[in-house]
């Protein structure tokens, strides 16, 4: 990822008023346009928006990994093997990545708030419907997971661009770090919630009914409190598009933006690793304990899911926080700091995860330790890669860039990795 640098985008937006990095407070309303047409939002309202977007992102990732937390129970219920179980994640990711470019295109041209609302309603409704699938209809559960991917694609491609239109520079990096902490924390809470609800109810179906119900409540909050800021508002304070372009022109622009492309391919490598690790780690660790000859009882899988979920939450917060802090410090001295930090994280996690796999049959505690270290190194990437995209792509093409990056990292990453690992069946 050494080809990525942090200068301004190739296609420059109109100049920014650099007198202050914070948008002036609008009075008396918290969001309005000034007499000169400049978008204004109060700092308190901006932070409220971040909190709402973070919470929805958290629920998104909780929903993705609840299935992994109760995977053994789903396999026993439907009587499916590992490769079929891996399809639950693969069909979700495939629909997610196929529809992401569509929502990216729409997000650069139409009301982003409406598009997010449509996606959230679809995601919550289909997830709830999937929790009522009976034993003879595994294919219907697969279909529900595919439609969940469609709903989440609309949110994931658009929400970061709203953050970009509310903050700039170091504050933007900080807000993105908060937003992307939802990835590991939400993933970890998904394991914990899935296994926890399973223990309480004895039925994995109930684990899938929690996040959509909470999601519908947050949806109502989003309607009333989240604005639809003009694209590029934090940089040029205008609602006018920089240029009217076609879908093909957007793709051509992005494909020629080497900083964007190289960082996207690097993200794909991270996505491949996290996809396989997140989906199979609890079951892999259970089988490692069986190979050790340790006594295994009925709650062993949920116990491993709880531990792995806690590790994912903690390492995510630590890794993203360290990555953002290092980036803020070294970017002032070296414009190549961001890609170098990402490269360091990716290279460092490889031996940790290798040792975790090799040593799992001998010591589960040792395997957990190396997973802990590996996930910290992986988490260095999340907020930094997102920030790279926002400062190398012009505002009116950022939603499309988010969509293209999602497609690349899933096509080459976690769309296939759960299924590939399920087919290989290393244990």
N, C-alpha and C positions, 0 to 999 in steps of 0.2 A: 504493500500500500504506500510505497515511498513516492508514488506519482502524485499523491494528493497534497495540495497546499492550501493555505488559508487566505489567499488574496480575495478580492472581490470577484463576483461572478463574471464570466466571459462577456455576457451581454449586460451592460450596466443599466441599473435602474436610475431614474432621476435622482439628483443629489439630495442628500438628507440634511435636515436642519440639525446640526450637531451641537447646538447650544446646550442641550440637555438630553440625556438618554431616557428620561421619563416623559411620557406624554402629559401635557398640562392637565390639571384637574378641571373637569367640566362642572359647572354650577348652573342650576341646582341639581340637575339630573346627573347620574353617574356615567351615562353614555349619551353623547350627542355630537353634532357637527357644529363647529364654530362658524362665525359669519363668513370666514374665508373658505369654508368647505373642508376644513381640516377635521379629521376624526379625533375625538377626545374621549378618554375614559379615565375614571379615577383609579389611583393605585389600589384602593381597597377592592374595587370591582374587578380589577385585573387578577388579583390574587384569589378572589372567589371563583373566577372562571377556571383558574389553574386547579383549584381544589376539586371542582366538579368534573373537569376533564380527567384528572388523575383518578378519581373514584370510578368513573365509567371504564377507564382503561384497566383498573384493578379488577373490576368485575369481569371484563373480557377475558383476562388471562386466568382468573379463577375458573371460569367456565371451561376454558380449553383444557385444563389439567385436572379437573374433578374426575374425569373418566379414568385418567391414569391412576388416581388414588383408589379406585374401586375396580381396577382392571381384572383382577383374578375373579372377582364375583361376577362380572359381566361375562367373562369366558365360561364360567361354570353354568350361568343362567342360560346362555344361548348355545352352549356346547360347541364352542368355536376354538380353533387352534391359534397359534401366535400370529401367523401371517394374516388371518382374517381379523384378528383383534387390531393389528397394526393399521388396517384399512380405516378404522374409526378416526384416526388422526390424519391419514392420508387424504381421504375424501374431503375432510374439512379444509385442509390446507390447499387442495387443488381448486376447490370452488372459490376459496378466499383469494388465491393468486390470479385466477382467471378473471374474476370480476373487479379486482383492484384497479386495472387500467381504466375501466369504464367509469368508476367512481372518481378516479383521479382526473379524468377529462372533464367530467361534470363539475367536480369541485373547483376547477380553475375558471368556470364560466357561470355557474348558477349558485343559488343561495346555499351556503355550506351548512347552515344550521338545519334547514329542512332536510337535506340529504342525510345528516347525522341522525336526525329523529327517525327517518324512515328505516335506517339501518338498525337502530336500537330496538324499535318495535318488532322488526322481523327477527332479530337475534333472540329477544326475550320470548316471543311467542313460539318459535320453533323449538327452542331449548325446552320450554315447558311441555310442549307436545311430545317431544322425544322421551320424556320421563314416564309416559303412559304406554310405551311400546311393550307388547306382550312377547312371550317366549318364541312364538313361531314366526316373528316378523323382524328378524335381525336386519334384513334389507331396508326396512322402514327406518330403523335407527340410523343406518348409514345415510339414508336420504335426508333425515333431519339434521345430521351433522353437516351435510353438504350445504343446506340452506342456512345454517348458523354461520358458515364461512362467508356467505353472501352478505349477511347482515353486518358482520364485523368488518368486512372490507371497506364499507362506506365510512365507518368511524376512523379506522386506523390510517387511512390515506388523508383524511381531512383535518383531524384534531391537531396534529403538529403544526400545520400551516396557520391555524388560528393563534397558536402560541407565538409563532414567528411574527405575526402581525400585531402583537401586543408588547413585545419586548425586543431589545437589541443587545448585541455585544455580550458582555459577561453575564448580565442578568438573564438574557435569553438562554445561555448555556445552563445556568442554574435552574431555570424553570423547566427546561427540557430534561435535566437530570431528575427533577422531582417527578415529572410525567413518566419517564421511562423506568423509574424505580418500581412502577406498577408491574413491569414485566417479571422480574424475579419474585417480588413480594406476592403478586397475584398468583403466579405459578405455584409458589410454596403454599399459599393459603388454599389453593385448589386441592392439593394433596391432603392438607390438614382437614379442610371442610369435608371432602369426600369420605375420607376414612372416619372422621368424627361422626358425621351423620349416619354412616353405616353402622357404627357401634351403637348409636342411640336407638336406631329404628330397626336394624337388622335387615334393611332393604335398600339396595343401591339406588333404586328409583328416586327415593327422597333426596338423595344427594344432588340430583340434577334440578331440583325444584327451588333451591334457595336463591341462586344468583339471578334468575329471571324475575323473581318477585321483587328483589331489591332493585334490580335494573329498571323496572317500571316506575318505582318511586323516584329514582334519580333522574329518569327521563322527564318527569314533571318539573323537577328543579331546573334542568337544562333549558326547558322551554321558556321559563320566566327570567332566568338570570344570565344566560350565556348570549352575548351579542354575536352578530355576523360582521366583524370589522372589515373595512375595505382591504383588498389585497395589497400588501406592501405598506400598510398604514404606519407601522413603526419606523419606516425608512423614508417614505416620501409624503405621508399624510394626504393621500389622494385616493379617491374611489375609481379613478379613470384607469382602464386597462392600458398597459404599456404598448400592447399590440394585439390585433385580432389574428389569431393563428389557427391552423387546422390541427387535427390529431396527428397527421403525418409530419407536419412541421415541428410539432413538439417532440416527437420521437427522434427526428433527425437532430434537433438541437441537443437533446440529452445524450444521444449516441456519440456525438462529437465532443461532449464534455468529459474529458478523460478523468478528471478528478472525481466526478460523479460515478463514472463507470467502474473505475478501479475500486473505489470504496464500496460499491454495491457488490462486486464479486468477493471482496473480503468479508462482507456481511454474510454472504451465502455460506462461506466456510463455517462461520460462527453458528449460523442457523442450522446447518446439517448436524453439528455436534449437539447443540442444545435440544434439537428435536428428538434425536435418538435417546439422549441422556434423560430428558424429562419424561419421555413416555415409558421407557423400559427399566430405569434404575431401581425403583422399588421391587419389582418382580425379580430383577437380576440379583439383587442383594438377598432376597428370600431364598433363591435357588443356591446362592453361595453358602448360606447357612446350612442348607440341606446337605450340600457337598462336604461341609465341615463335620457333619454328623451331629449338629446341634439339634436339640428338641424343637420342633416347630408345632405351634398350636393354631387354633382357628383364627386368631387375631394377628398373626405374624405379618401378613401383608399390610394391614392397616397400620401396624406399628412402624414398619419400614417407611410407609408413606408419610406418617407423622414426622419421623426423623428427617427424611429427605426434604419434606416440605419446609421444616424449620431451617435446615441448612440453606435451602434455596432463598428463603426470605432474608436471612442474615447476610449471606454472601452477596446477594444483589445490592443491598443497601451499602455494604462496605465497598464493593467493587465500583459501583457507579459513583459513589461519593469520592473515592480516591481518584478515579479517572477524571472527574470534573475538576477537582482541586489541582491535580498535576497539570491538566490542560491549561487552566487559568494562569498558573505560575510560569510554565515554560513557553506558552505561546507568545509571550512578550519578548522572549529571547530568540526563539526559533520558529519561523512560520510553518515548519514541517512537524511541529510538536504533536499535533493531533494524530496524523497517520503513524508516526513512530510509536506513540503510546498504544495504539490499536495493534500494531504489529508485535510489540513486546507482549501484550496480553495474550494474543493468539499463540505465539510461539511458546510462551511459558506454561499455558494450560495443557499442551499436548503431553509432555512427560508426566504431569500429575494424573491425568485421566488414564494414561497407559498403565501407570503403577497401580491405580485403583482397580483396574480390570484384572491385572495379573495377580495381585495380592488378595483379591476378594475371597478366594477359596481358603486362604490361610488365616486371615484376620478381617472380620467385618469392620472393626474399629479403625484399622489402618486404611481400609478402602474408603470409609467415610471421611477420614482426614484428608486424603488426596482428592476426593471429590470436592470437599470444602475449598481447598486451595485452587483447584482447577476452575471452579465456578467463580471465584473472586477474580481470577485473571480474565475469564470470559466476560464478566460484567463490566470490565474497564471500557468495553467497546460501545455499549448501547447509546449513551447520551452523546458521546463524541461523534459517532457516525451520523447520528441525526443532526448534529450541529454542522458537520461538514456539508451535508446535503443543503442545508438552508443558506450557507454562505457561498456556495459555488453555483447555485441555481437562482435565477431571477424570480421575484415574487409570483408572477402570473403563470409560472410553470411548476410551482412547488408541489401542488397536489398531484400532478401528473408524475413528477419525479418521485414522490413518495410511492405512488402506485407501481411505477416501473421497478424501483428498488425492491419493493415487496415481492413482485413477480420473480425477479432474478433470484432473490435470496431463498424463496420457497421452491422454485423449480429446481434449483441446484442444491437446496438444503433440506428443510424439514418436511417437504411434501413426500419425499421418498425415503428419508432415513429411518422412520419407524418401521416401514414395511420391509426395507432391506435388512434391518437388524432382526426383524421377526422371521424372515426367511432363512437367514444364516443360522439363527438359534445357537449361539456359542456355547450354551450350557445344555 
